[in-house]
Amino acid sequence: MSRAPRLSVVVPVYNVSAFLAAFLGSLAAQTLPAGEFEIVAVDDGSTDASPALLAQYAARMPNLRVLRQENGGLSAARNSGLREVRGEWIAFADSDDIVAPGTYERWLGQAEVGTLDMVVGNGVYHHEGREPDKPIFSGVAATAVISGAEWLRARLDQRFLPHMVWLHLYRREFIERHRFSFVPRLLHEDVIWTTRALLRAQRVQFDPEPGYSYRLPVRRPAARERARRLEAVIDSSIYNARQLAAIIANEVSDPAMARAIGWQLVDGALSVLHMIEQHPDPATRRARYRSLHQEDFFGLLWRHGIDARQKRQVASRWWRAARRSLTS
């Protein structure tokens, strides 16, 4: 592609050969002319047939560029893609999902007409036929152009904010001006990115038409892999709670917004104890419980609890962790 495209789609790829052809086919079927958007696929050290499939599709899709790197995780792959994009607008997509025809052309038209910083799109949870697909945002109407803070506050007040960057379209200059990047090796990496992006975006608009299918496959990981993932999710949830606290302290001046993000912080972090309880190793569970107390994790949650209900939940988790640090 000789001239800069209107849109760049960043796609991390890691061992998704069972789904990759359908995903790339959905990008090939977009109504946006191929010369107006590029696909930057970052092969994050795949060991299955994904590299071969990427090569096959790149041979017949001139707008598909393939980068290859050692395995560094989803965040590292997205960061690598961000360094290579050339488009005025940036979207993210996961390589086991499906993008409906017309989605990117619709989002791009909306962004350009409204001179937006971000488009917030809609999608469906795709259960692979086990149950009907369900909209991610249900009953939320299209918006006029509003600030990201207004959208963030409205969603948090409704107690529902999906942190999914593939539901967003971003102006590249907006991302670069604020130096946004993903934290390597962090799971649930969208939480901090989405919160910060919405706080800074001046012009945002919501498109309620579902255009993205988020695949929810049945996963049966081996015991060792399940334990490893639990450890990573626990670490990421604790990190996110501390980062949200830092955002409240340093980046938010509106008390109502601080309260809304405080609810998000506590609501997400309360799941940590449940995740620790699922760990198969008793010694690891005890060490984790002790660490929560030693690092004042429950104190952080108590300080950000927004009402009596959340504080009761924090106190209950504190008591359970105290007991189980000795007996689990």
C-alpha positions, 0 to 999 in steps of 0.5 A: 500500500503506497499511500497511508490507509484511513484505517489500521486494524491491529491483530495479535495472533497466537495459536488460533489456527482453528479460528484464523481462516474465519476471522481473516475471511471476515476482514476480507469481506469488509465493505471498506475498500481494501486499499483504504485499510491495512491489517497488521497481524502480529504473530506472537510466536505461534507454534501451530498452523497460524503462521502458515495460514497468515502467509497464505492469506497475505499472498492474496490480501495485499492489505495484510502485513504480518509481523512475527515476534517471540511470544510476549503475550497479547499486550506486547503483540498489540504494542508491536502492532501500534508501532507499525500502523500507518492509518489515521484511525486504529481498531483492534481485533482478536484473531478468534473472533468475527467482524461483520461486513460493513462494521469498519466502514460504518465506524470509520464514517461515524468517526470522520463525520463527527471528528471523534477521538473514539467510536464505541461500537457494539457486538455480541457474545458468540457461544458457538451455538451452545446458546443464542448470541447476546448483545454486549450492550443491550438496550443502550441507545445511540448517543450524540457526540459526548465526552468520553467521561460522560460515557464512562460515568453513564456506564459505571452508574449503570454498573456495566462497562465492558473493557474491550478495546476491539469494540472501539475505533481510535484516532491514531493521533489521540493514542499517540498524543497520550502515549497509550500502550498496553502493560506486557504480560498483564491479563485483563489489560483492557481495564486501565487502557479503556478507563484512561482513554475514556477519561481523556477523549473529548469526542465520543459516539456510541453505535448500538448496531452489533458488528463484532462477534466475541467468541466464547469457546469451551476451554478445558485447560490442563491442571498446570495451565489452569493454575498458571492462568489463575496466578496471572489473573490474580496478579492482574486484578491486584495490579488493576485495582492499584492502578485505578486507585492511582487514576482516582488520586492523580487524574480525576478531580470530579468527586462523582467520577471518583466515586464511580471509578471507586465502585469499579475498582472494588467490584473488580477486585472483590473477585480476587479471593474467589480466584485464590480459592480456586487455586489447587495448591494449599500452600499457594493459597495460604501465601496469597491470603497472607500477601493480601493482608501484608500489602494492605489490599483490603485497606485499599478496597475499604478506602474506595468502597462507595457504600455500606454494601461494598464495605460489608463485602470488603470486611467479609473478604478480609475475615475469610482471607485472615482465617484461610491464611492459617487453615487453607 
